[in-house]
């Protein structure tokens, strides 16, 4: 049985033994295997660290080895229609599919969705060896789709720019909409440990910004599932669990929406990367995802499959009477907004120049390869670095986090700094860099302009669950998290990230040099930025 595994992050705590001397990175020394790494000098103890540890939970999607029985012939894939067309070739009965690339597509993901080897995909255009495909690029793909198995509907329901917190939201006032809608959410308040009492609209706004997910979408799901926005929840269960996810840890709007975002992001970014190709329901039914769908649509499909049977899901996916119609009734036509904001990723996009986010000659450790940008779902967009320290755990550190690129500080607070590299004042447009776990003391203020090497603040444990002082850094473009090792790899001071076999693994590569990610910051993970970088 073939298995496709999607990796998610689940925060855990590293428990260390007591009675050992602290290392340069402020963590008790861990056991060293025979022939282990040597310290920086004979007077320096082995370098270890206590960063945020994220244990990956595995959500496994199983593909049956036998052909499943179609649930409903309407949803068994028909002969593909635009933008996919089957075209016979001159080689016997072999046929091909003409597919026009969508914004965010790259060849490995497209190949996996269509079930072909990447080398068999052709085009009249010169295809890039790596990087994103320009939207509209014609791909000629061998037609190996098994049309005897059930597929999802082929209709696209939601533009990608309506899933991420993109420019389509610049004119949307969350608090005003919630107040004028007059539903239960307008008078709702909840207590969050990090911020105190918050309004319902405030909770939605915070989780939308932190996860970079469209607040319109979150409000529409909340209202569709439990009438919280434009009406009243029907019972006490829907008051405690408005999205129907029953867990004593996830009561209230903030936690319920955070859970929903994990599911939505698993669908969206799983489709982006090519890792997600089918949807399995709790009743045991499975649908193969139609390969011409876009990531925004797959996000909806995956989310609603988590809490609904297949028959319910099919009704929700109906374009005229399901969620898409409900969404349009609340917020107007999303495709019209998408036309105005254009593609999430424009043709020819590349990363701007970015340097390592710490001062030259300062000793840091590369403690975390690609892992989740926020929450436990989504792309492996973030990296971790820990500064040298003589103390343990989350004690203050005087080493500076510096600005890795010039830009305008558009958010600063609760351990977070976001720098907008195009300087227009919006983190929903262009390149933005997230710095997480930045201490309140000396943290750069919102509204300040920073140049390369200007101070951002000091590494800490603030802004999220963390077991040790460190910096978590990630990139966004037009509101979408950008995978650290993908079509637009994270490059800092000429060091390129290469992902490992699991989250937090990987290495930084520059020419013939390599820096290995290591949770305990042993010698191969130590990195010193040079003066000319």
LINCORUR-V194503 format. One record per run of one state. SS is the DSSP state (H for helix, E for strand, - for the rest). FROM is the first residue (numbers start at 1). TO is the last residue. Records with the same first field share a line. If there is no record, write none. Layout:
# LINCORUR-V194503
SS->FROM-TO  FROM-TO
This chain:
# LINCORUR-V194503
-->1-1  13-21  23-24  26-27  29-48  50-52  64-72  77-83  89-94  101-106  115-117  121-121  123-137  143-149  152-159  163-163  165-166  170-173  182-183  187-188  193-195  212-212  214-214  227-235  241-247  251-252  274-277  281-285  289-294  308-309  317-322  332-333  342-357  359-362  372-381  388-388  390-399  403-406  414-415  421-430  437-437  439-448  451-454  461-469  478-479  482-490  493-494  500-505  511-512  517-522  529-533
E->2-12  22-22  25-25  28-28  49-49  53-63  76-76  84-88  95-100  122-122  138-142  150-151  164-164  189-192  196-199  213-213  278-280  286-288  358-358  363-371  382-387  389-389  400-402  407-413  416-420  431-436  438-438  449-450  455-460  470-477  480-481  491-492  495-499  506-510  513-516  526-528
H->73-75  107-114  118-120  160-162  167-169  174-181  184-186  200-211  215-226  236-240  248-250  253-273  295-307  310-316  323-331  334-341  523-525
